[in-house]
Amino acid sequence: MIPLYYDLHIHSCLSPCGDDDMTPANLTGMAAVKGLDVIALTDHNTCKNCPAAMYHGANYGVTVIPGMELTTEEEVHVICLFAELEDALSFDALVYEKLLPVPNREDIFGKQQIMNERDEVTGTVENLLINATSIPFDDVFALVRSYRGIAYPAHVDKTSTSLISNLGFVPPGSTFTCAEFHDFKNLHRIRREHPYFGQCHAICCSDAHYLEDIHEPEHQIYARSKKARDILNALKRPL
């Protein structure tokens, strides 16, 4: 097993709340400059900028895991990661069908820019990506597994759009093996109040919407290699 510096929750300029400077080339380049080994691109309810980010990650020597930050029908945010781009894009197509069909207003919410490997805008997403989908929280995990991915709740210590803030409890029968924290200072409190998290891998990620917010190399995970599949397997293993 090798230690890997990570940040597995980063948004690009495809998320309407993401800064225009968060292009696939810029965010992977910043991860490389900061010394990260692996990142995940997790735009709201879409994976459409993952191909370009993975291209630049290969050039910079940074593993880019394709993923998304899914919003359930309860408006709980869940990180969904995939070892293969093909699976991520197939899941992307399904999620867009489940997304509340409200057109984006760029003047209110921001741009939703799809970019190619040359960091050129090739299109936009019509419907607002920060809306909820019709996918219930309880259904997300098996659904993502059917696409050969892994899912876990995002920023469980935040006071909005998190499992704890929106549901108030961990549903009985939950099967997720990982949980994301925004600040590890909240780890012991959350585990004390919700013992389920004591059996989960705890990771800390930035939820970066701006280049400067991408994490410094301070948090590590241990995996067999830098390959996406080995990293996902490390997060799936029981503690």
C-alpha atoms as an extended CHARMM CRD file, in Angstrom:
* protein
*
       239  EXT
         1         1  MET       CA              0.0000000000        0.0000000000        0.0000000000  PROA      1               0.0000000000
         2         2  ILE       CA              1.2480000000        3.4800000000       -0.8110000000  PROA      2               0.0000000000
         3         3  PRO       CA              0.2360000000        6.8510000000        0.6980000000  PROA      3               0.0000000000
         4         4  LEU       CA             -1.4900000000        9.2520000000       -1.6850000000  PROA      4               0.0000000000
         5         5  TYR       CA             -2.3100000000       12.9060000000       -1.1640000000  PROA      5               0.0000000000
         6         6  TYR       CA             -5.8790000000       13.5090000000       -2.3190000000  PROA      6               0.0000000000
         7         7  ASP       CA             -8.7470000000       15.9140000000       -2.7860000000  PROA      7               0.0000000000
         8         8  LEU       CA            -11.8050000000       13.9750000000       -3.9630000000  PROA      8               0.0000000000
         9         9  HSD       CA            -14.3610000000       16.7820000000       -4.1660000000  PROA      9               0.0000000000
        10        10  ILE       CA            -13.5880000000       19.4930000000       -6.7270000000  PROA      10              0.0000000000
        11        11  HSD       CA            -15.9190000000       21.4510000000       -9.0090000000  PROA      11              0.0000000000
        12        12  SER       CA            -15.1610000000       22.8200000000      -12.4550000000  PROA      12              0.0000000000
        13        13  CYS       CA            -16.7030000000       25.6980000000      -14.3980000000  PROA      13              0.0000000000
        14        14  LEU       CA            -19.4470000000       23.2660000000      -15.4020000000  PROA      14              0.0000000000
        15        15  SER       CA            -21.0070000000       23.6470000000      -11.9560000000  PROA      15              0.0000000000
        16        16  PRO       CA            -22.9370000000       26.9410000000      -12.0520000000  PROA      16              0.0000000000
        17        17  CYS       CA            -21.4230000000       27.8820000000       -8.6930000000  PROA      17              0.0000000000
        18        18  GLY       CA            -17.8960000000       27.0540000000       -9.9180000000  PROA      18              0.0000000000
        19        19  ASP       CA            -15.5590000000       29.8870000000      -10.8380000000  PROA      19              0.0000000000
        20        20  ASP       CA            -14.8910000000       30.4250000000      -14.5530000000  PROA      20              0.0000000000
        21        21  ASP       CA            -11.1880000000       29.8540000000      -13.8410000000  PROA      21              0.0000000000
        22        22  MET       CA            -11.9530000000       26.2870000000      -12.7450000000  PROA      22              0.0000000000
        23        23  THR       CA            -11.2730000000       24.8570000000      -16.1820000000  PROA      23              0.0000000000
        24        24  PRO       CA            -10.1640000000       21.2240000000      -16.4900000000  PROA      24              0.0000000000
        25        25  ALA       CA             -6.5900000000       22.2770000000      -17.3090000000  PROA      25              0.0000000000
        26        26  ASN       CA             -6.3980000000       24.8380000000      -14.5200000000  PROA      26              0.0000000000
        27        27  LEU       CA             -7.7600000000       22.6650000000      -11.7450000000  PROA      27              0.0000000000
        28        28  THR       CA             -5.5880000000       19.6720000000      -12.6170000000  PROA      28              0.0000000000
        29        29  GLY       CA             -2.5940000000       21.9640000000      -13.0170000000  PROA      29              0.0000000000
        30        30  MET       CA             -3.2210000000       23.4920000000       -9.6020000000  PROA      30              0.0000000000
        31        31  ALA       CA             -3.4970000000       20.0100000000       -8.0750000000  PROA      31              0.0000000000
        32        32  ALA       CA             -0.1200000000       19.1550000000       -9.6050000000  PROA      32              0.0000000000
        33        33  VAL       CA              1.4690000000       22.3870000000       -8.3730000000  PROA      33              0.0000000000
        34        34  LYS       CA              0.1780000000       21.7240000000       -4.8700000000  PROA      34              0.0000000000
        35        35  GLY       CA              1.6030000000       18.2040000000       -4.9270000000  PROA      35              0.0000000000
        36        36  LEU       CA             -1.5860000000       16.1440000000       -4.9010000000  PROA      36              0.0000000000
        37        37  ASP       CA             -1.4630000000       12.5770000000       -6.2160000000  PROA      37              0.0000000000
        38        38  VAL       CA             -5.1610000000       12.0570000000       -6.8880000000  PROA      38              0.0000000000
        39        39  ILE       CA             -8.2300000000       14.2550000000       -7.3070000000  PROA      39              0.0000000000
        40        40  ALA       CA            -11.8360000000       13.6680000000       -8.2700000000  PROA      40              0.0000000000
        41        41  LEU       CA            -13.8470000000       16.0050000000      -10.4690000000  PROA      41              0.0000000000
        42        42  THR       CA            -17.3110000000       16.0810000000       -8.9110000000  PROA      42              0.0000000000
        43        43  ASP       CA            -19.5100000000       18.6800000000      -10.5660000000  PROA      43              0.0000000000
        44        44  HSD       CA            -23.1400000000       18.9520000000       -9.5350000000  PROA      44              0.0000000000
        45        45  ASN       CA            -25.1390000000       16.1210000000      -11.1460000000  PROA      45              0.0000000000
        46        46  THR       CA            -22.8190000000       15.7940000000      -14.1590000000  PROA      46              0.0000000000
        47        47  CYS       CA            -19.5750000000       14.1860000000      -15.3420000000  PROA      47              0.0000000000
        48        48  LYS       CA            -19.2960000000       16.0200000000      -18.6470000000  PROA      48              0.0000000000
        49        49  ASN       CA            -15.9900000000       17.7960000000      -17.8940000000  PROA      49              0.0000000000
        50        50  CYS       CA            -14.3050000000       14.6170000000      -16.6650000000  PROA      50              0.0000000000
        51        51  PRO       CA            -12.8600000000       13.5990000000      -20.0800000000  PROA      51              0.0000000000
        52        52  ALA       CA            -10.9020000000       16.8520000000      -20.3990000000  PROA      52              0.0000000000
        53        53  ALA       CA             -9.7900000000       16.7790000000      -16.7580000000  PROA      53              0.0000000000
        54        54  MET       CA             -8.5460000000       13.2010000000      -17.0960000000  PROA      54              0.0000000000
        55        55  TYR       CA             -6.6150000000       14.1610000000      -20.2180000000  PROA      55              0.0000000000
        56        56  HSD       CA             -4.7960000000       16.9350000000      -18.3610000000  PROA      56              0.0000000000
        57        57  GLY       CA             -4.3360000000       14.7810000000      -15.2930000000  PROA      57              0.0000000000
        58        58  ALA       CA             -2.4510000000       12.2210000000      -17.3870000000  PROA      58              0.0000000000
        59        59  ASN       CA             -0.1650000000       14.9990000000      -18.6440000000  PROA      59              0.0000000000
        60        60  TYR       CA              0.4320000000       16.3990000000      -15.1560000000  PROA      60              0.0000000000
        61        61  GLY       CA              0.9050000000       13.0290000000      -13.4570000000  PROA      61              0.0000000000
        62        62  VAL       CA             -2.2360000000       13.4490000000      -11.3170000000  PROA      62              0.0000000000
        63        63  THR       CA             -4.8360000000       10.6960000000      -11.1930000000  PROA      63              0.0000000000
        64        64  VAL       CA             -8.2360000000       12.2270000000      -11.9720000000  PROA      64              0.0000000000
        65        65  ILE       CA            -11.1740000000       10.0750000000      -10.8840000000  PROA      65              0.0000000000
        66        66  PRO       CA            -14.3700000000       10.7710000000      -12.8420000000  PROA      66              0.0000000000
        67        67  GLY       CA            -17.3450000000       11.5020000000      -10.6430000000  PROA      67              0.0000000000
        68        68  MET       CA            -20.1330000000       13.8320000000       -9.6320000000  PROA      68              0.0000000000
        69        69  GLU       CA            -21.7890000000       15.3430000000       -6.5830000000  PROA      69              0.0000000000
        70        70  LEU       CA            -25.2910000000       13.9500000000       -6.8790000000  PROA      70              0.0000000000
        71        71  THR       CA            -28.2440000000       15.7130000000       -5.2500000000  PROA      71              0.0000000000
        72        72  THR       CA            -30.8770000000       13.2570000000       -4.0460000000  PROA      72              0.0000000000
        73        73  GLU       CA            -34.5930000000       14.0010000000       -3.9210000000  PROA      73              0.0000000000
        74        74  GLU       CA            -34.1120000000       14.9210000000       -0.2510000000  PROA      74              0.0000000000
        75        75  GLU       CA            -31.4140000000       17.4020000000       -1.3790000000  PROA      75              0.0000000000
        76        76  VAL       CA            -28.6710000000       15.3700000000        0.2730000000  PROA      76              0.0000000000
        77        77  HSD       CA            -25.3470000000       15.6160000000       -1.5440000000  PROA      77              0.0000000000
        78        78  VAL       CA            -23.6530000000       12.2950000000       -2.3310000000  PROA      78              0.0000000000
        79        79  ILE       CA            -20.2480000000       11.8130000000       -3.9520000000  PROA      79              0.0000000000
        80        80  CYS       CA            -20.2920000000        9.2400000000       -6.7680000000  PROA      80              0.0000000000
        81        81  LEU       CA            -16.9370000000        8.0320000000       -8.1400000000  PROA      81              0.0000000000
        82        82  PHE       CA            -16.1150000000        5.6620000000      -10.9800000000  PROA      82              0.0000000000
        83        83  ALA       CA            -13.0040000000        3.8060000000      -12.0220000000  PROA      83              0.0000000000
        84        84  GLU       CA            -13.8830000000        4.0430000000      -15.7110000000  PROA      84              0.0000000000
        85        85  LEU       CA            -14.9060000000        7.1270000000      -17.6560000000  PROA      85              0.0000000000
        86        86  GLU       CA            -17.4010000000        5.1250000000      -19.7260000000  PROA      86              0.0000000000
        87        87  ASP       CA            -19.3120000000        4.1520000000      -16.5780000000  PROA      87              0.0000000000
        88        88  ALA       CA            -19.2690000000        7.7290000000      -15.3050000000  PROA      88              0.0000000000
        89        89  LEU       CA            -20.7060000000        9.0900000000      -18.5530000000  PROA      89              0.0000000000
        90        90  SER       CA            -23.3960000000        6.4100000000      -18.6440000000  PROA      90              0.0000000000
        91        91  PHE       CA            -24.3830000000        7.3510000000      -15.1140000000  PROA      91              0.0000000000
        92        92  ASP       CA            -24.3200000000       11.0230000000      -16.1540000000  PROA      92              0.0000000000
        93        93  ALA       CA            -26.9380000000       10.3350000000      -18.8210000000  PROA      93              0.0000000000
        94        94  LEU       CA            -29.2080000000        8.5980000000      -16.3100000000  PROA      94              0.0000000000
        95        95  VAL       CA            -28.9050000000       11.3770000000      -13.7320000000  PROA      95              0.0000000000
        96        96  TYR       CA            -29.7470000000       14.0970000000      -16.2600000000  PROA      96              0.0000000000
        97        97  GLU       CA            -33.0100000000       12.2960000000      -16.9890000000  PROA      97              0.0000000000
        98        98  LYS       CA            -33.7660000000       12.3400000000      -13.2370000000  PROA      98              0.0000000000
        99        99  LEU       CA            -32.8660000000       16.0150000000      -12.7850000000  PROA      99              0.0000000000
       100       100  LEU       CA            -35.6280000000       18.5190000000      -12.1710000000  PROA      100             0.0000000000
       101       101  PRO       CA            -36.0960000000       20.0570000000      -15.6570000000  PROA      101             0.0000000000
       102       102  VAL       CA            -35.6660000000       23.7340000000      -14.8140000000  PROA      102             0.0000000000
       103       103  PRO       CA            -33.6290000000       25.7420000000      -17.3560000000  PROA      103             0.0000000000
       104       104  ASN       CA            -30.4940000000       27.4220000000      -16.0320000000  PROA      104             0.0000000000
       105       105  ARG       CA            -30.4400000000       31.2110000000      -15.7480000000  PROA      105             0.0000000000
       106       106  GLU       CA            -26.8020000000       32.2250000000      -16.2290000000  PROA      106             0.0000000000
       107       107  ASP       CA            -27.5010000000       35.7260000000      -14.9580000000  PROA      107             0.0000000000
       108       108  ILE       CA            -28.7090000000       34.2810000000      -11.6510000000  PROA      108             0.0000000000
       109       109  PHE       CA            -26.9170000000       30.9570000000      -11.1120000000  PROA      109             0.0000000000
       110       110  GLY       CA            -23.8230000000       31.1570000000      -13.3220000000  PROA      110             0.0000000000
       111       111  LYS       CA            -22.4950000000       29.4390000000      -16.4230000000  PROA      111             0.0000000000
       112       112  GLN       CA            -22.5160000000       25.6740000000      -16.9670000000  PROA      112             0.0000000000
       113       113  GLN       CA            -19.6020000000       25.2850000000      -19.3870000000  PROA      113             0.0000000000
       114       114  ILE       CA            -18.5400000000       22.0370000000      -21.0600000000  PROA      114             0.0000000000
       115       115  MET       CA            -14.8840000000       22.1590000000      -22.0920000000  PROA      115             0.0000000000
       116       116  ASN       CA            -12.6090000000       20.1280000000      -24.3480000000  PROA      116             0.0000000000
       117       117  GLU       CA             -8.9810000000       19.0920000000      -23.9680000000  PROA      117             0.0000000000
       118       118  ARG       CA             -7.8240000000       22.5090000000      -25.2400000000  PROA      118             0.0000000000
       119       119  ASP       CA             -9.8150000000       24.2630000000      -22.5120000000  PROA      119             0.0000000000
       120       120  GLU       CA            -12.2470000000       25.5870000000      -25.0820000000  PROA      120             0.0000000000
       121       121  VAL       CA            -15.9550000000       25.8780000000      -24.3380000000  PROA      121             0.0000000000
       122       122  THR       CA            -17.7820000000       23.3940000000      -26.5610000000  PROA      122             0.0000000000
       123       123  GLY       CA            -21.2580000000       23.7210000000      -25.1010000000  PROA      123             0.0000000000
       124       124  THR       CA            -23.4080000000       24.3220000000      -22.0690000000  PROA      124             0.0000000000
       125       125  VAL       CA            -25.9090000000       22.2710000000      -20.0820000000  PROA      125             0.0000000000
       126       126  GLU       CA            -29.4650000000       23.5400000000      -20.4770000000  PROA      126             0.0000000000
       127       127  ASN       CA            -31.0980000000       22.5010000000      -17.1950000000  PROA      127             0.0000000000
       128       128  LEU       CA            -29.8970000000       23.8640000000      -13.8500000000  PROA      128             0.0000000000
       129       129  LEU       CA            -27.4460000000       21.3500000000      -12.4240000000  PROA      129             0.0000000000
       130       130  ILE       CA            -27.7700000000       22.3330000000       -8.7550000000  PROA      130             0.0000000000
       131       131  ASN       CA            -31.3860000000       21.1570000000       -8.5980000000  PROA      131             0.0000000000
       132       132  ALA       CA            -32.4420000000       17.9380000000       -6.9070000000  PROA      132             0.0000000000
       133       133  THR       CA            -32.8970000000       14.7030000000       -8.8070000000  PROA      133             0.0000000000
       134       134  SER       CA            -35.7310000000       12.2330000000       -8.2830000000  PROA      134             0.0000000000
       135       135  ILE       CA            -33.2860000000        9.6340000000       -6.8980000000  PROA      135             0.0000000000
       136       136  PRO       CA            -33.9090000000        8.8540000000       -3.2020000000  PROA      136             0.0000000000
       137       137  PHE       CA            -30.9380000000        8.6970000000       -0.8430000000  PROA      137             0.0000000000
       138       138  ASP       CA            -31.6430000000        5.0570000000       -0.0250000000  PROA      138             0.0000000000
       139       139  ASP       CA            -31.4370000000        4.1050000000       -3.7170000000  PROA      139             0.0000000000
       140       140  VAL       CA            -28.2050000000        5.8970000000       -4.6240000000  PROA      140             0.0000000000
       141       141  PHE       CA            -25.7110000000        3.3370000000       -3.3880000000  PROA      141             0.0000000000
       142       142  ALA       CA            -27.0310000000        0.2710000000       -5.1910000000  PROA      142             0.0000000000
       143       143  LEU       CA            -27.6270000000        2.3870000000       -8.2880000000  PROA      143             0.0000000000
       144       144  VAL       CA            -24.0260000000        3.6070000000       -8.3720000000  PROA      144             0.0000000000
       145       145  ARG       CA            -22.7600000000        0.0640000000       -7.7400000000  PROA      145             0.0000000000
       146       146  SER       CA            -24.7140000000       -1.0690000000      -10.8010000000  PROA      146             0.0000000000
       147       147  TYR       CA            -22.4810000000        1.3140000000      -12.7780000000  PROA      147             0.0000000000
       148       148  ARG       CA            -19.4010000000       -0.1690000000      -11.0590000000  PROA      148             0.0000000000
       149       149  GLY       CA            -18.8720000000        2.9260000000       -8.9340000000  PROA      149             0.0000000000
       150       150  ILE       CA            -18.8240000000        3.8640000000       -5.2610000000  PROA      150             0.0000000000
       151       151  ALA       CA            -21.0220000000        6.4110000000       -3.4660000000  PROA      151             0.0000000000
       152       152  TYR       CA            -20.7800000000        8.0280000000       -0.0460000000  PROA      152             0.0000000000
       153       153  PRO       CA            -22.3400000000       11.0680000000        1.6600000000  PROA      153             0.0000000000
       154       154  ALA       CA            -20.6390000000       14.4220000000        1.0910000000  PROA      154             0.0000000000
       155       155  HSD       CA            -19.5380000000       16.8900000000        3.7790000000  PROA      155             0.0000000000
       156       156  VAL       CA            -21.5290000000       15.2020000000        6.5450000000  PROA      156             0.0000000000
       157       157  ASP       CA            -20.4650000000       17.9370000000        8.9850000000  PROA      157             0.0000000000
       158       158  LYS       CA            -21.9810000000       20.8180000000        6.9870000000  PROA      158             0.0000000000
       159       159  THR       CA            -25.1780000000       22.5080000000        8.1160000000  PROA      159             0.0000000000
       160       160  SER       CA            -26.8860000000       22.2660000000        4.7300000000  PROA      160             0.0000000000
       161       161  THR       CA            -27.2460000000       19.7020000000        1.9170000000  PROA      161             0.0000000000
       162       162  SER       CA            -25.6540000000       16.9870000000        4.0490000000  PROA      162             0.0000000000
       163       163  LEU       CA            -27.0340000000       13.6890000000        5.2830000000  PROA      163             0.0000000000
       164       164  ILE       CA            -27.0790000000       14.8850000000        8.8980000000  PROA      164             0.0000000000
       165       165  SER       CA            -28.4860000000       18.3570000000        8.2250000000  PROA      165             0.0000000000
       166       166  ASN       CA            -31.2430000000       17.1950000000        5.8700000000  PROA      166             0.0000000000
       167       167  LEU       CA            -32.2490000000       13.8140000000        7.2720000000  PROA      167             0.0000000000
       168       168  GLY       CA            -30.9260000000       14.1060000000       10.8100000000  PROA      168             0.0000000000
       169       169  PHE       CA            -29.8830000000       10.4540000000       11.0110000000  PROA      169             0.0000000000
       170       170  VAL       CA            -28.2060000000        7.6250000000        9.1240000000  PROA      170             0.0000000000
       171       171  PRO       CA            -31.0020000000        5.5270000000        7.5860000000  PROA      171             0.0000000000
       172       172  PRO       CA            -31.2360000000        1.9310000000        8.8580000000  PROA      172             0.0000000000
       173       173  GLY       CA            -29.7740000000       -0.5090000000        6.3800000000  PROA      173             0.0000000000
       174       174  SER       CA            -27.1810000000        1.9510000000        5.0530000000  PROA      174             0.0000000000
       175       175  THR       CA            -24.2520000000        0.2680000000        3.3430000000  PROA      175             0.0000000000
       176       176  PHE       CA            -21.8080000000        3.0830000000        2.5630000000  PROA      176             0.0000000000
       177       177  THR       CA            -18.2640000000        2.4780000000        3.8010000000  PROA      177             0.0000000000
       178       178  CYS       CA            -16.8660000000        6.0050000000        3.4720000000  PROA      178             0.0000000000
       179       179  ALA       CA            -17.9430000000        9.4670000000        4.5900000000  PROA      179             0.0000000000
       180       180  GLU       CA            -16.6070000000       12.8420000000        3.5900000000  PROA      180             0.0000000000
       181       181  PHE       CA            -15.9060000000       15.6020000000        6.0960000000  PROA      181             0.0000000000
       182       182  HSD       CA            -15.3220000000       19.2470000000        5.2930000000  PROA      182             0.0000000000
       183       183  ASP       CA            -13.3170000000       19.7430000000        8.4830000000  PROA      183             0.0000000000
       184       184  PHE       CA            -11.7650000000       16.9190000000       10.4850000000  PROA      184             0.0000000000
       185       185  LYS       CA            -12.2670000000       18.9650000000       13.6540000000  PROA      185             0.0000000000
       186       186  ASN       CA            -15.8430000000       17.7090000000       13.5210000000  PROA      186             0.0000000000
       187       187  LEU       CA            -14.9140000000       14.0400000000       13.1460000000  PROA      187             0.0000000000
       188       188  HSD       CA            -15.1620000000       12.9280000000       16.7850000000  PROA      188             0.0000000000
       189       189  ARG       CA            -18.3790000000       14.8390000000       17.4310000000  PROA      189             0.0000000000
       190       190  ILE       CA            -20.1020000000       13.3520000000       14.3860000000  PROA      190             0.0000000000
       191       191  ARG       CA            -18.9310000000        9.8390000000       15.2810000000  PROA      191             0.0000000000
       192       192  ARG       CA            -20.1230000000       10.2990000000       18.8530000000  PROA      192             0.0000000000
       193       193  GLU       CA            -23.5540000000       11.5460000000       17.7810000000  PROA      193             0.0000000000
       194       194  HSD       CA            -23.9070000000        9.0690000000       14.8960000000  PROA      194             0.0000000000
       195       195  PRO       CA            -21.9590000000        5.8600000000       15.6720000000  PROA      195             0.0000000000
       196       196  TYR       CA            -22.4210000000        4.5130000000       12.1260000000  PROA      196             0.0000000000
       197       197  PHE       CA            -19.6010000000        6.8160000000       10.9750000000  PROA      197             0.0000000000
       198       198  GLY       CA            -17.2260000000        5.0170000000       13.3010000000  PROA      198             0.0000000000
       199       199  GLN       CA            -17.1800000000        2.0970000000       10.8530000000  PROA      199             0.0000000000
       200       200  CYS       CA            -16.5670000000        4.3160000000        7.8110000000  PROA      200             0.0000000000
       201       201  HSD       CA            -13.3950000000        5.5200000000        6.1740000000  PROA      201             0.0000000000
       202       202  ALA       CA            -13.2790000000        9.2380000000        6.9480000000  PROA      202             0.0000000000
       203       203  ILE       CA            -11.8690000000       11.5190000000        4.2740000000  PROA      203             0.0000000000
       204       204  CYS       CA            -11.5390000000       15.3000000000        4.2460000000  PROA      204             0.0000000000
       205       205  CYS       CA            -12.0400000000       17.1550000000        0.9690000000  PROA      205             0.0000000000
       206       206  SER       CA            -12.2500000000       20.7670000000       -0.1220000000  PROA      206             0.0000000000
       207       207  ASP       CA            -15.4850000000       21.0070000000       -2.1190000000  PROA      207             0.0000000000
       208       208  ALA       CA            -13.4330000000       23.5630000000       -4.0620000000  PROA      208             0.0000000000
       209       209  HSD       CA            -15.2110000000       26.0030000000       -6.3670000000  PROA      209             0.0000000000
       210       210  TYR       CA            -12.1280000000       28.2280000000       -6.7170000000  PROA      210             0.0000000000
       211       211  LEU       CA             -8.5540000000       27.2730000000       -7.5840000000  PROA      211             0.0000000000
       212       212  GLU       CA             -7.1280000000       28.5450000000       -4.3110000000  PROA      212             0.0000000000
       213       213  ASP       CA             -9.5050000000       26.3230000000       -2.3120000000  PROA      213             0.0000000000
       214       214  ILE       CA             -8.1160000000       23.0430000000       -3.6390000000  PROA      214             0.0000000000
       215       215  HSD       CA             -6.4870000000       21.2800000000       -0.7130000000  PROA      215             0.0000000000
       216       216  GLU       CA             -2.8140000000       21.3660000000        0.0370000000  PROA      216             0.0000000000
       217       217  PRO       CA             -1.1290000000       17.9390000000        0.4140000000  PROA      217             0.0000000000
       218       218  GLU       CA             -2.2030000000       17.3310000000        4.0010000000  PROA      218             0.0000000000
       219       219  HSD       CA             -4.5530000000       14.3350000000        3.9030000000  PROA      219             0.0000000000
       220       220  GLN       CA             -3.5720000000       10.8520000000        2.7080000000  PROA      220             0.0000000000
       221       221  ILE       CA             -5.2650000000        7.6340000000        1.7470000000  PROA      221             0.0000000000
       222       222  TYR       CA             -3.5130000000        4.2990000000        1.2790000000  PROA      222             0.0000000000
       223       223  ALA       CA             -4.0470000000        2.2310000000       -1.8630000000  PROA      223             0.0000000000
       224       224  ARG       CA             -2.2130000000       -0.3930000000       -3.8820000000  PROA      224             0.0000000000
       225       225  SER       CA             -1.4550000000        2.1250000000       -6.6320000000  PROA      225             0.0000000000
       226       226  LYS       CA             -2.4680000000        5.5000000000       -8.0730000000  PROA      226             0.0000000000
       227       227  LYS       CA             -4.9700000000        3.8160000000      -10.3910000000  PROA      227             0.0000000000
       228       228  ALA       CA             -8.5640000000        4.9230000000       -9.9050000000  PROA      228             0.0000000000
       229       229  ARG       CA             -9.8020000000        1.3780000000       -9.3560000000  PROA      229             0.0000000000
       230       230  ASP       CA             -7.3080000000        0.7310000000       -6.5580000000  PROA      230             0.0000000000
       231       231  ILE       CA             -8.2470000000        4.0060000000       -4.8630000000  PROA      231             0.0000000000
       232       232  LEU       CA            -11.9570000000        3.1640000000       -5.0140000000  PROA      232             0.0000000000
       233       233  ASN       CA            -11.2360000000       -0.3180000000       -3.6800000000  PROA      233             0.0000000000
       234       234  ALA       CA             -9.4070000000        1.2410000000       -0.7250000000  PROA      234             0.0000000000
       235       235  LEU       CA            -12.5080000000        3.3170000000        0.0880000000  PROA      235             0.0000000000
       236       236  LYS       CA            -14.7920000000        0.2790000000       -0.2270000000  PROA      236             0.0000000000
       237       237  ARG       CA            -12.8530000000       -1.9960000000        2.1070000000  PROA      237             0.0000000000
       238       238  PRO       CA            -14.4340000000       -2.4000000000        5.5560000000  PROA      238             0.0000000000
       239       239  LEU       CA            -12.4500000000       -0.8490000000        8.3830000000  PROA      239             0.0000000000
